[in-house]
Amino acid sequence: MSFNLFQNRGSNWFSLTIFVYIVIKLSSGFWEVVLKRNSYQAKIEASRRNHQTRFMVAQLNKETTSDIIYPDSDGKPIADNTLQFRWITMIKANLDWLFAQDDQVFVAGDLLWYPLEGNNKKRLAPDVMVVFGRTKGERGSYQQWKEDNLAPQVVFEILSPGNTQTEMSQKLLFYERYGVEEYYIYDPQKNELSGLLRGEEGLEIIEEMNGWTSPRLGIGFQLTEPELKLYHPDGNSFTTYTEEKQRADKLAAKLKELGVNPDEIS
């Protein structure tokens, strides 16, 4: 009888053990499901908050960027002296005449160029710049992100005694970084000309500028005395407004001698 009792007790303990085991397994499975569900919900909530945060930051950046003012002037004069001014205006005017019939070439002089949206400190005003692929028209400044993100392909700098080595080095780095293809520097007081052309490793020095023809502009450079000569693709030399006016006046006088009224010629 004691043996049967022992067996019954053993059977009961065994059944109880199995029962506890099953309860534990079921409980652990239940809590595992609960934990997984809570974890999943936490991830969803975190993702939602993340998205909201990114959206708010994007909106804030957008509003901040749109509030930035890009001044039309840097407070510096166009030129330091009459010689520098004459060269800047002559190059600008002749390039205007050269591309007068091409609406997709924009030529500017002393216009502030902002290459990066949101940064009104990073800017430069080339003495003359040419942008192929942008329409003519008035601009307070050249904000590149509003211009199909096209950087000026050609820039000219006319030196004056006030230019420092540091200033010119900074300009070179700026033009190098922001995509200028041709960069020409002329010192009219020393009659010295240098140029750089974009190659595989960035802007590279043009070894011989005398007799050089600009790949983009098609104009020629001739180092003569007492000053540089620039030529249109047709071989005619660059002229100043005064020289062009004198030429026009001579032509008008000849026409009048022939009995032709210049004002009636369309």
C-alpha positions, 0 to 999 in steps of 0.5 A: 500500500505504501508502494502504491501511495509512493507511485501515486505521489510520484505520478502526481509530482510528475504530472505537476512538473509537466503542468508547471513546465507547460504553464511556464512555456505558455507564459514565456511564449505569451510574454515573448509575444507581448514584448515583441509587440511592444518592441514593434510598436516602439519602433513604429513610434520612434520612426514616426517621431524621427520622420516628424523631426526630419520634416520639422528640420527640413521646414526650418532649413527651408524657411531659414534659407529663404530668409537669407539676403544676398546683397547686390554689392560688396561695397568695393569699387569696380576699378581702382584707376582709369586704366583698369576701368578701361580694360574691364569695360572694353572686354565687357563691351566687346564680348557683348558685341560678339555674342549680341545675337546669341540669347543663350550667352550672358556677359556681366562685369563686376557682378557678385556671383553666389555659387551656393544657396544658403551661403551669402558669405561665399561670393566673388565679383569677377571683373568680367564673366561669361556664362554659356547656357543662360539668357541675357537680362538684368540681374542684381547678382548671379545666384547659381542655383537659380541659373540651372546651377551653371557656373560662369565658364570664363572669367577675366581679372584685370589687376591694379596696384591694390591687388595683393597676392593673398587676394589673387590666391583666394580668387584662384581657389574660388574659381578652381573650386566652383567650376570655372573653365577658363581664367585670364589675368591681365596686368595692364601696368606691367603688360603681363598676361597669364591664363588657366584652362581646366584640365583633368586635375583642375585649372592648369596654367596655359604655358604660352599665352601669346597667340592663344585662342580661347576655346570657349570665346574664340577670341585671340590674345597677342602680347604686343607693346605697349599693351595686350591686343585682343581679337574677335574670331573674324580678326578684328581687334577689340575696340573701346566705346570711344574708338567705336564711336569714332569709327561710326562717325567716319563711316557716317561722314563717308556715306554723306559724301556719297549722298547717302543719309546714314539715318535712313539706312535700316 
